[in-house]
């Protein structure tokens, strides 16, 4: 394993030979396109403004991917490059390294979008972005090449599985009563949250639980058509995202990682955010005549 790590560090050192303040800033920015904050900005707009059925699949797949990445990281507990050689550290992050969450999540999102949109130029853009995000993690010294590969492999497995299973799951879920679905949307994510309990595994399961509960117990946007004008889509997005960020930063203000019962608070906080995306915001759009 030490030989693999050293090979990875050698690759990082070669990449970092181009290092300048400009490239530090550029790759830090590119890396930010794979962060939680960026996905909080882009994921909701898919559900609120475009084809609801496809967006719903993307949102659910994204939360599952985030959870699986976290659990796999904790199970393998692989070091970061700077844990082996501190001189390669340019960026800042924490936790185990493999699989790369940035590599996995960017592949899952942009590959699914490319298949959905089916435009050559968008597909080229998606490929370049996925590769650029991966390169940024190597340049910043926060991932080995094997971490990137691991993230891509896990992402591809999830994409293939989702394309095969989503239709079947939707059909079987439609045959179940709302009470059973609601219970499952709460119980299953709670159980999965504690497979390897951490803030990185609990947050996506909390959000998934709240999102699914909103689909079942509320209108969940079932009567919300795609935005038929730029103005309507823009107003939906701005009004919805402002409240989502109020919820997000409000929770960060009320409790921190040192708060007793932090993980329970985190699940509830994430649950509320998921509920807002699937049910709260669509209901607000209806009241504002933006549906």
N, C-alpha and C positions, 0 to 999 in steps of 0.2 A: 504493500500500500504506500510505503514511503517513496517508492520509485514513481508511482503514479502521481503523488503529490508534487514531487520534485519536477516531473515533466510538466505538470500544470503550472507551477511557478515559473518555470523557464519560458513557457508560452506567454505568461503575463508580463514577464520582464521584457520580452521582445516587443510586445504591444506597447508597453510603457516607454519605449525608447522615443516615441513621438511626443512624450509628455511636455506640455507647456501650460501656462495658466489658461490659455484659450481652450485647449482640449479638455482641461480639468472642468471648466465651466460647461463646455458643450456636452461632454459625456455625463456630467451630473444632471443636466437638463433632460437628456435622452432617458437616463435611468428613471427620472421622476415620472415618465410616461408609463411606468409599470408599478406605480405606488398605489396604496389604498386611496389616497386623496384624488388621484387622477380617475380611478375607476368609479369613485363616488360622483364625479362630474359627468362621466360618459354613460355609465350603465342605466341610470334612470331615464335619460332622454330616449333611449331605445324603446322602453316600455311605455312612456307617456306620449310619444309623438309618432311612432312608426307602427309597423305591423305587430299587433299585440301578441299573437300566437307565437311567432318566431322570437320576439323579444323575451317573452315569458320563458321560453326554452333556454335562451342565452343567460338570463338572470339566474335561473336555477342551476344550470351547468356551471356557471362562474362560482357560485357559492360552494357547490360540491367540490369543485376543483381546488378552491382556496382551503377548504377543510382537509382534503386529502393531501395536499402539499404540506400542510402543517404537521399532520400526523406522521407522514413519511419522514419529514425532517427530524422530528423528535425520536422516532424509532431508530433511524440510522445514526443520528447524532454525529454527523460528519463535520470536521473542522473547516474553518474558512482559511483561505490562503494566508491572510495576515496572522493567523494563529501559528502558522509554521514559519513564516518569514515576515516579520513586521515591516520590512522595507518596502513591500509592495502595497501597503495600505494607502489608498488615496481617498476612497469613500468611507462612509460610516454606516454600519448596520449591526445587527446582533443575531444571536441564535445560531443553530446549526446551518450547514451550507447546502447539502444535497437533499432533494432536487431544488434547483433555482425557482423560486416563486415568480420572479420577474419573467423568466423564460417560459415557464409553464402557463402562467395566466395570459401573457401576451399572445402566445400561440393559440390558446383556447378561444380567446375573444376575437382576434383578428382573422383567424382561419374560418371561424363560424360566420363572421360577417362577410368574408370574401365569398364563401359558398352561397350565402343568402343573396348578396347583391349581384353577383355574377357579372361583374364588369372588369375587363382586363386591366384597365388602369388602376382600379381599386385593389385588385389582387396583387399587382406589382407593388403598390404602396404598402399593402399589408405585409408582404414578404420582406421588403426593405426595413419596415419598422420593427418587425420581430427580430431580424438579424441585428439591427442597430442597438436594440435594447440588450440583446445578449452580449454584443461586443462591449457595450458600456459597462456591464457588470465585470467583465474581464479587465478592462482598462482600469476601473476603480479598485481592482484587487480584492473584491468581495466574494468572488466565485471562481472555482476551478473550471476548466473546460468540461470536465466530467459532470459538474453540477448543472451546467447548461444542458448537456446532452440528457441527463436524467430528467430535467424539467420538460424537455421536448418530448421524450418518450412517454412520460406520464400524461402529458397533454394530448398526444396523439391517441393513446389508449382511451382516454375519456371521450374524445371527439367521435371515434369509431363506435364506442359503446352507446353514446347518446343518439347517434344517427340510427342505430338499430333498435333502440329500446323506447325512445320517446313516444312514438305512435302507440305502442303496446301499453305503456304506462298510462297514457291519456285515456285510452279505451277502458282499461280496467278501473281507473279512478272514477270515471263517469258513472260506473255501475254501483259505486259505494255511496252510502248515505252521508250527509254533511257532518253528522255528529262523529262518525267513525273517522272521516277524513280530518276533521279538526283535531281529534285526539291524536291521530297519527302525526299530524304536522307539528305537534308540540312534543310528544313523547319520543319519537325517533330522533329528532335533532338533539334533545336533551341527553339521550343515551350516547349518541355519537360524540357529543361534546366532551364526554369524560373518558373516551378511549385513551387519549393522551391530553389531559386537561391543561390548556394554556390559553393565553389571551388570543393567540393566533388560530386555535382550533375552535374556541367557543364563540368568537365574534361571528364567523360566517354561518355557524349553525343557528345562532340566535337570529341573525338576519333572515336566513332561509325559513325558519319556523314562523317568524312574523309575516314574511312575504306570503307564504302558503296559507296561513290563517286568514290573511286579508283577502285572498282569492276565494276562500270558502265561506267565511262568515259575513263578508261584506259584498258589495257589488263587485269589488275587485276590478272595476273598470270593464266589466263584461259588455257594457253598452257604450264604451268609449272607442270611437273610431279613430283611425290615424288622423293627425292634424291635417286639415285640408287647405291650410295656407301657412305661409311662413310666420305671419303675425300670430296666429293662434298657437302654433308650435312654440314660438319664442315665449309667449306669455305663459303657456303651460310650464315650460322648462324653468323660466326665471322664478315664478311663484313657487313651484314645487321644490326647486333646489335650495331656495333661501330657507324654507322651513326645515328641509332635511339637514342643512348645515347648522341651523339653530339647535335642532335635536342633538346633532353630533357633538358640537362644541359645548352645549349645555351639559351633556353627560360627562364630558371631560372635565368640566368645571366642578361638578358635584362630587365626583369620586376619582381617585387615582389608584395606581397599582398598589399603593401601600394601605388602601382602605380595607378594613376587615370585610371579608365576603366579596372582594373585588370581582371575582369571576362570575358570581351570581349577578351582581350589578351589571357586569359587562353583557351577559346573556340577555338580560331584560332590556338594556339600552339598545343592543343590536336588534332585538325583537321589535321594539317600537319603530326603529328605522325601517326595517323590512315591511312592517305593517303600513307605514306611511307611504312607501313606494307603491305597494299593490292596491291599497284601499283608500287611505287618507287623501292622498293627492288627487286621484281620480274623482272622488266625491267633491273635493274643493273645486276641481275644474268644472264639474257639472253645475255647482252653485254660481260660479263665475261665468257660466254660459260659454265655456271653452271646450265642451265635449263635442 
